[in-house]
Amino acid sequence: MKCFDVVLIGVLSVGPAVAGMAQAAQTKPVPPVTPPVSTAAPATGTDGVVATPAPANPDGAPSPSKSSDAGVANTPHYIIGPEDNLQISVWKEPSLSGTIPVRPDGMISLALVGDLPASGRTPMQLANDITVRLKKYVQDPNVSVVVLAVNSQKIYMVGEVGHVGPIPLAAGMTPLQAIATAGGLGPFANSKKIYIMRTVAGKEQKIPFNYKVALKGGDQGVTLQSGDTIVVP
């Protein structure tokens, strides 16, 4: 046999072996990559409860927590007035529950009870009155009264302010806050001569208010009342 024939036979015999090795490499399964296991402990609060991240908004920012605030209308000393809106709830008596407006005469109308005065009372006093009246028809009535909208508590702005007219009276509102709510002082306002007009026992009182002292955080002991008029000359 010639030398050329021997080389040719060797090449032909090696070819299938190389092809088989390539096919085996292609068909050999690749082992899955296992991600590293985190050994960090989950964040826990002071009470030992595992903290859960807050859900994100579509833009990726954490959702803000919702805070509930009862507001001025549901403080223990709030006095209901005409045109306020009340939510009256009687436990397990949906037909006696609902949203009821206070009429201009200060009265409300309630099923089984009829007309009764609401203006001049706190929500708790009104709830107690309704409870007493319902005992004739309901066994052990449980009544709650919530003021949904305050339309009776207002003060008035007059003079050199951004917006002249009535504004809602919030709990603990100061004259400085009222002026800010009305858009602030006008360009020609005389901040040294601001005063509050108040009717007491049918007589007008003039209460001075030092705007500059208030800006510096000075407490002048002036608490606004419904019906007050702030005059800014």
Disulfide bonds with the S-S distance in Angstrom:
none
